[in-house]
Amino acid sequence: MTTTPTVRKTATRTSTKTAAAPEKKAAVAAKKAPAKKMPAKKAAPDKAGATKALARKPATPAAPTPAPEKPKHKLVRDSFTIPKSEYQLLDALKLRAAALKRPTKKSELLRAGIAALNAMADKPLLDALAKVPSLKTGRPKADGSASKA
């Protein structure tokens, strides 16, 4: 058993494959891009006929420019601690908005509140912040009645 003939056969096969590869690629490219047929030219109408054709066509108005799209805002996910009484106010506000035929999510209520605070002048903003007690940061201590949401 000699290893030399096996190597030669493998080398021969490889060289055949590499030599045939460009031919196959050329054949595939020829199939993908068939020759374009030129349509037969019609007899050109006389100048009077051309002006009549232009006169019959109604002037097409310029295409309206599309309204610029609103830029997509990158969303940030965050969590915070809120007293249960204020959390219940969120639910009450959701119900109130639904009664006004404007169903709303909690995040929309919070964002609307932020927008309202941002629109306030300095004095009313400080007054609103003074009405909200400061909370201890971090997660509340787990008690037996709390359930995971």
C-alpha positions as CSV (number, residue, x, y, z in Angstrom):
1,M,0.0,0.0,0.0
2,T,1.6,3.2,-1.1
3,T,0.4,6.7,-0.1
4,T,1.8,8.4,-3.2
5,P,-1.0,7.3,-5.6
6,T,-3.7,8.4,-3.2
7,V,-2.2,11.8,-2.9
8,R,-2.0,12.1,-6.7
9,K,-5.7,11.2,-7.0
10,T,-6.7,13.8,-4.4
11,A,-4.5,16.4,-6.0
12,T,-5.9,15.6,-9.4
13,R,-9.5,15.9,-8.1
14,T,-8.7,19.2,-6.4
15,S,-7.1,20.7,-9.5
16,T,-10.1,19.6,-11.6
17,K,-12.5,21.2,-9.2
18,T,-10.6,24.5,-9.1
19,A,-10.2,24.6,-12.9
20,A,-13.9,23.9,-13.4
21,A,-15.1,26.4,-10.8
22,P,-14.5,29.5,-12.9
23,E,-16.3,27.9,-15.8
24,K,-19.4,27.1,-13.7
25,K,-19.4,30.7,-12.3
26,A,-19.3,32.1,-15.8
27,A,-22.2,29.8,-16.9
28,V,-24.3,30.8,-13.9
29,A,-23.6,34.5,-14.5
30,A,-24.6,34.0,-18.2
31,K,-27.9,32.4,-17.1
32,K,-28.6,35.2,-14.5
33,A,-28.0,38.0,-16.9
34,P,-29.7,37.1,-20.3
35,A,-29.1,39.3,-23.2
36,K,-31.6,42.2,-23.4
37,K,-33.7,42.2,-26.5
38,M,-34.2,45.6,-28.0
39,P,-37.8,46.3,-28.9
40,A,-38.4,47.2,-32.4
41,K,-38.6,51.0,-32.8
42,K,-41.9,52.4,-33.9
43,A,-42.1,54.9,-36.6
44,A,-41.5,58.4,-35.1
45,P,-44.7,60.5,-35.3
46,D,-44.4,63.8,-37.1
47,K,-43.9,66.9,-35.0
48,A,-47.5,67.9,-35.2
49,G,-48.6,64.6,-33.8
50,A,-46.0,64.9,-31.0
51,T,-47.4,68.3,-29.9
52,K,-51.0,66.9,-29.9
53,A,-49.9,64.0,-27.7
54,L,-48.3,66.4,-25.2
55,A,-51.4,68.7,-25.3
56,R,-53.7,65.7,-24.4
57,K,-51.7,64.7,-21.3
58,P,-52.8,66.6,-18.2
59,A,-50.1,68.1,-16.2
60,T,-49.3,65.8,-13.3
61,P,-48.8,67.7,-10.1
62,A,-45.6,67.2,-8.3
63,A,-45.6,64.4,-5.8
64,P,-46.2,65.7,-2.3
65,T,-43.2,65.5,-0.2
66,P,-43.6,62.9,2.6
67,A,-43.8,64.3,6.1
68,P,-40.6,63.9,7.9
69,E,-40.7,60.9,10.2
70,K,-40.6,61.4,13.9
71,P,-37.2,60.3,15.2
72,K,-37.4,57.1,17.2
73,H,-36.5,57.7,20.8
74,K,-34.3,55.2,22.6
75,L,-36.3,53.6,25.4
76,V,-34.9,53.2,28.9
77,R,-36.3,50.6,31.4
78,D,-36.1,51.7,35.0
79,S,-37.7,50.7,38.3
80,F,-38.5,52.8,41.4
81,T,-40.2,52.6,44.7
82,I,-43.5,54.4,45.2
83,P,-45.9,54.5,48.2
84,K,-48.9,52.3,47.8
85,S,-51.3,55.3,48.2
86,E,-49.7,57.0,45.2
87,Y,-49.7,53.7,43.2
88,Q,-53.4,53.6,43.8
89,L,-53.7,57.1,42.5
90,L,-52.2,55.8,39.2
91,D,-54.9,53.2,39.0
92,A,-57.6,55.9,39.7
93,L,-56.1,58.1,37.0
94,K,-56.1,55.2,34.6
95,L,-59.8,54.6,35.3
96,R,-60.5,58.4,34.9
97,A,-58.7,58.4,31.5
98,A,-60.7,55.4,30.4
99,A,-63.9,57.1,31.4
100,L,-62.8,60.0,29.1
101,K,-62.5,57.5,26.3
102,R,-58.7,57.7,26.4
103,P,-57.3,54.4,27.8
104,T,-53.9,55.0,29.2
105,K,-51.0,53.0,30.5
106,K,-49.1,53.7,33.7
107,S,-46.0,54.7,31.8
108,E,-48.1,57.2,29.8
109,L,-49.4,58.8,33.0
110,L,-45.9,59.1,34.5
111,R,-44.6,60.6,31.2
112,A,-47.5,63.1,31.2
113,G,-46.7,64.0,34.8
114,I,-43.1,64.6,33.9
115,A,-44.1,66.8,30.9
116,A,-46.5,68.8,33.2
117,L,-43.7,69.3,35.8
118,N,-41.3,70.3,33.0
119,A,-43.8,72.9,31.8
120,M,-44.1,74.5,35.3
121,A,-42.2,77.6,36.3
122,D,-39.7,77.3,39.1
123,K,-41.9,78.3,42.0
124,P,-44.8,76.0,41.2
125,L,-42.3,73.1,40.6
126,L,-40.7,73.7,44.0
127,D,-44.2,73.7,45.6
128,A,-45.2,70.4,43.9
129,L,-41.9,68.8,45.0
130,A,-42.5,70.0,48.6
131,K,-45.8,68.2,48.7
132,V,-44.1,64.9,47.9
133,P,-42.3,63.2,50.8
134,S,-38.7,62.0,50.2
135,L,-38.4,58.2,50.3
136,K,-35.6,55.9,51.4
137,T,-33.9,54.5,48.3
138,G,-33.7,50.8,47.6
139,R,-36.2,48.0,47.6
140,P,-38.8,47.9,50.4
141,K,-38.4,45.2,53.0
142,A,-40.3,42.1,52.1
143,D,-43.2,41.2,54.4
144,G,-45.5,38.2,54.5
145,S,-48.3,39.9,52.6
146,A,-46.3,41.2,49.7
147,S,-46.4,39.1,46.5
148,K,-44.0,39.2,43.6
149,A,-45.4,41.0,40.6
